[in-house]
Amino acid sequence: MSSCNDAFARLRLAPGGQAAPATTAGLAAWAEIDLRQLKRNYQWLRQRAGAPVMAMVKANAYGHGLLPVATYLQDAAQADWFGVATPEEGVALRQAGIARPILVIGGFWLGQEAAVVDYDLATTLPDPSYVAVLERAAAARGVIAAVHLEVDTGIGRLGLSPDQLTATLKALQPCRHIRVDGLMTHFAAADAPEQADFTREQIRRHALALEQTRAAGFAPRYVHLANSAGLHAFPPAATGNLARIGGLLYGIAGDALSPAFPPPPTGPVLSLHARILGLKAVPAGTPLGYGCTFTTRRPTRVATVPLGYGDGLHRIQSNRGDALVRGRKAPIIGRVSMDVTMLDVTEVPDVALGDVATFIGAQGAAVISAEDYAAVMDTIALEATTSLTARVTRRYLFDPTDTSSA
Ligand SMILES: *Cc1c(COP(=O)(O)O)cnc(C)c1O
């Protein structure tokens, strides 16, 4: 398919998108995205689910890069489904040659229904009133729009309440241009062992909603409940015939999984690095950075690296957390500013300009996981990777034999 080849041409042209772990010369700060690990994660997830897996690629594929991630998953891992939050994300996928089914989990707002229909995006309906809007748009083009009804079984967020489900099913009855392809719900607390009964109640309510939907004359082909935490903590059979997976796909959901079960064999896809581009020795008593929040207590070697909150580090990391330099922990000192962060590299032997400081990832045996990195920011790894901004060059590692078959 030429569209796939086009997408891979762009992937190959992505900054640093070499197939081999070639040089990072010329890069001062970058995130490395290991698409081979992403593929292994996807394949394991499909085995675990025993069902199709919807690769959640919303929010720039959790910061990993929407188009390279989706293109590789489609062509190298034969991904079954893609999940996005907004119609715009779905349109971007179609324009890049993604041909697999796409679900817009966040539904659409008035005015976006044309994109949903034109780009063949399946959508949820956040309110019964959207039924008529979608039916009109699909009828105008003579096509059938696919919907997945999201039922609120306990999360209280998006999803139809019992009354709204009844009203939506009624509104759908006369629609000849909408097909109910799916019935889904989203777990609120599948990662919390003490909330297992709550999750079981969500599963029970979803089964009732399915009965109601069938009684109204609809036969949704996909029944789906599980996110990463749900797939990890509940038998796949209890969570339907499609799994919507984000965190575990990227191997970064360790802090969003139930501790009651062994961790899955998925591995992290993203690592974050920057080079030391300034290095100086300062005496004890030297204040460092905005606000002079850090004063050296000994003669100190200070390294400056070009990553700051403009790249997705958080200012709360000021004087907290570490990066790895030459396999050793180098503490963050002073304020994290927009473009640069300082590290105390006094304890790093032979430290030199150009040395790589790893904020997320491994250097030899030393590891800072995305979960560790996020904990310093008082958040979870999903927020940490999603926060990486467009300024951070994504360098993609992939197996070229995976990409030539497209
Ligand atoms: C983001 C999202 C998912 C994926 O959740 P993970 O915890 O990242 O696996 C699944 N379903 C819905 C509705 C979502 O919004």
The ligand as an ORCA input file, in Angstrom:
! r2SCAN-3c Opt
* xyz 0 1
  C      -7.019      6.387     27.789
  C      -8.110      5.393     27.809
  C      -7.822      4.022     27.792
  C      -6.416      3.484     27.951
  O      -6.066      3.532     29.308
  P      -4.651      2.986     29.817
  O      -4.780      3.009     31.280
  O      -3.614      3.946     29.314
  O      -4.478      1.625     29.254
  C      -8.884      3.139     27.655
  N     -10.163      3.587     27.571
  C     -10.470      4.892     27.624
  C     -11.894      5.307     27.550
  C      -9.465      5.844     27.762
  O      -9.782      7.134     27.849
*
